[in-house]
């Protein structure tokens, strides 16, 4: 038994894969099925048709399927030119090629699915972006060479049926086919490496894009929080100023009330002293005493009301101060509610101050009478 043909998957031209795809597409078959059929046909020992006399190919001497310088065998030569050749290396190469191509297709499909899932969250953000220019079509200058390689494989099958004896040209054609298949495998390996690198770059770019989106969102949230804090600080400062104004008004009202009361008492005492110097009837003195008692009672009641009002105001101020402390601790959560509650109380305090001043004026007028 002669030694087997050396096995190698290197040296395959880059055009071989595209040529195989073109041939499979013309035959209406998948790439794997077409390669299987080509291997089986080239490894078959059956001869279906005799060669023509004179070594002429049925399709003409200028047929492009065979390499230049190929001599067609005569009718007297043996009918099985490939019987002594070991085609198992080609079969193994084709099987390995099919497995690699299937594995590559699965990996590419998985990477494309992952890429699509990653791009879906950014689709809404990219809707307003300017549309990207359509990529220029990839020009494949070796399509004709790949098609020629496929036709040469078909011619090899035809010549297997027409040839009569094994020739050096047949071995050369098989070696050429093996080199083409090896080139396809090398091209697939290089394509896998390039695809991995491209998808790694795409993944890196998407990661960078996601990080930029996160940073932009964080900056926007920080700016929003800063603006809310500034607005809340202004509101709190306004509230503090209004509380200080209310305290000043309450203090002034208390001072005015005390002054009015003292003046009224002094006036009443002066009037009583002036009238006591004169001789009046007992009824007038009694009436004055009753008026003084009534005035004293009203003054006491007024003082009690003022004390109660001051206590309420002090309680309200303490409550406001506590709420201001809470507002400083949690400005974003309590600012709106505190402002809504403080406004009615401030209005109530203003109303109480006005009422107190009116009562003080009334007391002064009563004493003056």
C-alpha positions in Angstrom: 0.0 0.0 0.0 1.4 3.3 -1.0 1.6 6.1 1.6 -1.3 8.5 2.0 -1.2 12.0 0.5 0.2 14.5 3.1 -2.5 16.2 5.1 -2.5 19.9 5.4 -5.2 22.7 5.8 -2.8 25.6 5.3 -2.2 27.5 2.1 -5.9 27.8 1.0 -6.6 30.9 -0.9 -8.9 33.5 0.7 -11.2 33.3 -2.3 -12.1 29.6 -1.7 -14.8 30.2 0.8 -16.7 32.7 -1.4 -16.3 30.4 -4.4 -17.8 27.5 -2.4 -20.7 29.8 -1.3 -21.3 30.8 -4.9 -21.3 27.2 -6.2 -23.6 26.1 -3.4 -26.0 29.0 -4.1 -26.1 28.1 -7.8 -26.8 24.5 -6.9 -29.6 25.5 -4.5 -27.8 23.7 -1.6 -26.3 24.6 1.7 -22.5 25.0 1.8 -22.0 21.9 3.9 -24.2 19.8 1.6 -22.4 21.1 -1.4 -19.0 20.3 0.0 -20.2 16.8 1.0 -21.5 16.2 -2.5 -18.2 17.5 -4.1 -16.1 15.2 -1.8 -18.3 12.1 -2.5 -18.3 12.7 -6.2 -14.6 13.2 -6.4 -13.9 10.0 -4.3 -16.3 7.8 -6.3 -14.7 5.0 -8.5 -17.6 4.6 -10.8 -17.3 5.7 -14.4 -20.5 6.6 -16.2 -19.3 7.8 -19.6 -16.3 6.9 -21.8 -13.9 9.6 -23.0 -14.0 11.0 -26.5 -11.4 10.0 -29.0 -8.5 12.4 -29.5 -8.3 13.6 -25.9 -10.8 16.3 -26.5 -13.1 17.5 -23.7 -16.8 17.4 -24.6 -17.1 21.1 -23.8 -14.1 22.0 -26.0 -10.4 22.3 -25.6 -10.7 25.9 -24.3 -12.9 25.0 -21.4 -11.8 27.0 -18.3 -12.5 24.2 -15.8 -9.1 22.5 -16.2 -5.7 24.2 -15.8 -3.7 25.2 -18.8 -1.7 22.5 -20.4 -4.0 19.6 -19.4 -3.9 16.7 -21.8 -7.1 14.7 -22.1 -6.5 10.9 -22.2 -7.3 8.8 -25.2 -9.9 6.1 -25.4 -7.4 3.3 -25.0 -6.3 4.3 -21.6 -7.8 2.8 -18.4 -11.2 4.0 -17.3 -10.4 4.8 -13.6 -7.8 7.5 -13.3 -8.4 8.2 -9.6 -8.4 4.6 -8.4 -4.9 4.8 -7.0 -5.3 8.1 -5.3 -6.1 8.5 -1.6 -8.8 11.1 -1.2 -9.3 10.7 2.5 -7.2 13.8 3.3 -9.6 15.8 1.1 -12.6 14.2 2.9 -11.2 15.0 6.3 -10.4 18.5 5.2 -13.9 19.1 4.0 -15.4 17.7 7.2 -13.2 19.8 9.3 -14.0 22.8 7.1 -17.8 22.2 7.5 -17.5 21.9 11.3 -15.5 25.1 11.4 -17.9 26.9 9.2 -20.9 25.8 11.3 -19.1 26.7 14.5 -18.3 30.1 13.1 -21.9 30.7 12.0 -23.1 29.8 15.5 -20.6 32.1 17.1 -21.5 35.0 14.8 -25.2 34.5 15.4 -24.7 34.5 19.2 -22.5 37.6 19.0 -25.1 39.4 16.8 -27.9 38.5 19.2 -25.9 39.8 22.2 -25.1 42.9 20.3 -28.7 43.5 19.4 -29.7 43.0 23.1 -27.1 45.6 24.1 -28.2 48.1 21.5 -31.9 47.9 22.4 -31.7 50.1 25.6 -29.8 52.8 23.6 -32.3 52.8 20.7 -34.5 55.4 22.3 -31.6 57.7 23.1 -30.2 57.4 19.6 -33.6 58.1 17.9 -32.9 61.9 17.8 -29.3 61.4 16.6 -28.3 62.1 13.0 -28.6 58.9 10.9 -25.4 57.3 10.1 -24.3 57.1 6.5 -24.9 53.7 4.9 -21.7 51.7 4.7 -20.2 51.4 1.3 -20.8 48.0 -0.3 -17.9 45.6 0.0 -16.4 44.9 -3.3 -15.2 41.4 -3.6 -12.6 41.3 -6.4 -12.1 37.6 -6.2 -15.7 36.4 -6.9 -14.8 35.4 -10.4 -11.8 33.4 -9.2 -14.0 31.6 -6.6 -16.6 30.9 -9.3 -13.8 29.5 -11.5 -12.6 27.3 -8.7 -16.1 25.9 -8.3 -16.4 25.2 -12.0 -13.0 23.5 -12.0 -14.3 21.2 -9.2 -17.3 20.4 -11.4 -15.0 19.8 -14.4 -12.9 17.5 -12.2 -15.9 15.3 -11.6 -16.7 15.3 -15.3 -13.2 14.4 -16.2 -13.2 11.6 -13.6 -15.8 9.9 -15.7 -14.1 10.7 -19.0 -10.4 10.1 -18.2 -8.8 6.7 -18.8 -5.7 6.6 -16.7 -4.2 8.4 -13.7 -1.9 11.2 -14.8 0.4 13.6 -13.1 -2.1 16.4 -14.0 -4.8 14.6 -12.1 -2.7 14.5 -9.0 -1.8 18.1 -9.5 -5.5 19.0 -9.8 -6.3 17.2 -6.5 -3.4 18.9 -4.8 -4.7 22.2 -6.1 -8.1 21.3 -4.7 -6.6 20.4 -1.4 -4.7 23.7 -1.3 -7.9 25.6 -2.1 -9.7 23.8 0.8 -6.8 24.5 3.1 -6.9 28.2 2.0 -10.6 28.2 2.9 -9.8 26.9 6.4 -7.1 29.4 6.9 -9.4 32.1 5.7 -12.1 31.0 8.1 -9.6 31.0 11.0 -8.4 34.5 10.1 -12.1 35.6 9.7 -12.8 34.2 13.2 -9.9 36.1 14.7 -10.9 39.3 12.9 -14.6 38.8 13.9 -13.6 38.3 17.6 -11.5 41.4 17.5 -14.2 43.4 15.8 -16.9 42.2 18.3 -14.5 42.9 21.2 -14.0 46.5 19.9 -17.8 46.8 19.5 -18.3 45.5 23.1 -15.7 47.9 24.4 -17.3 50.8 22.5 -20.7 49.9 23.9 -19.4 49.7 27.4 -17.8 53.1 27.0 -21.1 54.5 25.6 -23.0 53.0 28.6 -20.5 54.6 31.0 -20.9 57.9 29.3 -24.7 57.7 29.6 -24.3 56.8 33.3 -22.0 59.7 33.9 -24.3 62.1 32.1 -27.3 60.9 34.1 -25.4 61.3 37.4 -24.3 64.8 36.5 -27.9 65.7 35.6 -29.2 64.3 38.9 -26.5 66.2 40.8 -27.4 69.5 39.0 -31.1 68.9 39.7 -30.3 68.3 43.4 -28.2 71.4 43.6 -30.9 73.6 42.1 -33.5 72.1 44.5 -31.2 72.6 47.5 -30.6 76.3 46.4 -34.4 76.9 46.1 -35.1 75.2 49.4 -32.3 77.3 51.1 -33.9 80.5 49.8 -37.3 79.4 51.0 -36.0 78.6 54.5 -34.2 81.9 54.6 -37.4 83.7 53.6 -39.2 81.8 56.3 -36.6 82.8 58.9 -36.9 86.4 58.0 -40.7 86.3 58.3 -40.5 84.7 61.7 -38.0 87.3 62.8 -40.4 90.0 61.6 -43.3 88.4 63.5 -41.2 88.2 66.7 -40.3 91.9 66.4 -44.0 92.8 65.8 -45.1 90.7 68.8 -42.4 92.4 71.0 -43.4 95.8 69.9 -47.1 95.0 70.4 -46.4 93.9 74.0 -44.5 97.0 74.7 -47.2 99.2 73.3 -49.8 97.3 75.3 -47.9 97.8 78.5 -47.4 101.4 77.8 -51.1 102.0 77.0 -52.1 100.2 80.2 -49.8 102.3 82.3 -50.9 105.5 80.7 -54.6 104.5 81.2 -54.0 103.7 84.9 -52.1 106.9 85.4 -54.8 108.9 83.8 -57.5 107.2 85.8 -55.5 107.9 89.0 -54.9 111.5 88.1 -58.6 111.9 87.3 -59.5 110.3 90.6 -57.1 112.5 92.4 -58.4 115.6 90.8 -62.0 114.6 91.5 -61.2 113.5 95.1 -60.1 117.0 95.9 -63.5 118.3 95.1 -66.6 117.5 97.0 -68.7 115.1 95.0 -71.5 113.1 95.8 -71.0 109.6 97.2 -72.7 108.2 94.1 -70.0 109.7 91.8 -67.3 108.3 94.0 -69.0 104.9 94.0 -69.4 105.1 90.2 -65.7 105.9 89.8 -64.8 103.0 92.1 -67.0 100.7 90.1 -65.4 102.0 86.9 -61.9 101.4 88.3 -62.9 97.9 89.4 -64.3 97.2 86.0 -61.2 98.6 84.4 -59.0 96.6 86.6 -60.9 93.4 85.8 -60.7 94.2 82.1 -57.0 94.9 82.4 -56.4 91.6 84.1 -58.4 89.8 81.5 -56.5 91.6 78.8 -53.2 90.6 80.4 -54.3 87.0 80.6 -55.3 87.0 77.0 -52.0 88.6 76.1 -50.1 86.0 78.1 -52.1 83.2 76.5 -51.5 84.7 73.0 -47.8 85.1 73.8 -47.6 81.5 75.0 -49.3 80.3 71.8 -47.0 82.4 69.7 -44.0 81.0 71.6 -45.2 77.5 71.1 -45.7 78.2 67.4 -42.3 79.7 67.2 -40.7 76.7 68.9 -42.6 74.4 66.6 -41.4 76.4 63.6 -37.9 76.2 64.8 -38.2 72.5 65.2 -39.6 72.2 61.7 -36.8 74.4 60.4 -34.3 72.0 61.9 -36.1 69.1 60.3 -36.2 71.0 57.1 -32.4 71.5 57.2 -31.9 67.8 57.9 -34.3 66.7 55.2 -34.8 69.6 52.9 -36.1 67.8 49.9 -38.7 65.7 51.8 -40.3 68.3 54.1 -39.8 71.8 52.5 -43.1 71.8 50.6 -45.3 70.6 53.5 -43.6 73.0 56.1 -44.1 76.0 53.8 -47.7 75.1 53.3 -48.3 74.8 57.1 -46.3 77.8 58.1 -48.1 80.2 55.8 -51.5 79.9 57.6 -49.9 80.1 61.0 -48.1 83.3 60.0 -51.3 84.8 58.8 -53.0 83.7 62.1 -50.2 85.4 64.1 -50.6 88.6 62.1 -54.4 88.5 62.8 -53.7 87.9 66.5 -51.3 90.9 66.6 -53.9 93.1 64.9 -56.6 92.0 67.3 -54.2 92.6 70.3 -53.4 96.1 69.1 -57.1 96.8 68.6 -58.0 95.6 72.1 -55.2 97.7 73.5 -56.5 100.8 71.8 -60.0 100.0 73.0 -58.7 99.7 76.5 -56.9 103.0 76.2 -60.1 104.7 75.0 -62.1 103.2 77.8 -59.6 104.4 80.4 -59.6 107.8 78.8 -63.3 108.1 79.2 
